[in-house]
Amino acid sequence: MDRLYKEHLESPYVGRPLSREMFERLYMKLERVEKAAWDAMEHDKFELHDVLDRKSQKLCAALGY
């Protein structure tokens, strides 16, 4: 997690860095959303996958990815 947070702080895409606590919280949420998106795709729930994919994109933007 240290390496990921360091990358976040150094990312040119981050206008306002998150606190370490907020970064960890959002990163864990991203992992859950990504898993749910994969599960939705595997079960042919494409509309749900699309919703989760948009949510993932927003979280990635907040994290600086």
C-alpha positions, 0 to 999 in steps of 0.5 A: 500500500505504501508504494501505491500511495506514493504513486498517487502522491506523485501522479500528474493526474492528481490535482489534490492528493488524498489523505492516506486514510482516504486513499486506502478506503477508496482503493479498497472500494475500487477492488470491490467494484472491480471484482463485482464488475468481473462477476457481473460480466461472467454472469452475463449481467452486462448492464450491471457491468456497465454501471460498475465500470463507470463507478470504477472509472470514477474511482480510478480518476480520484486515485490518480490512475 
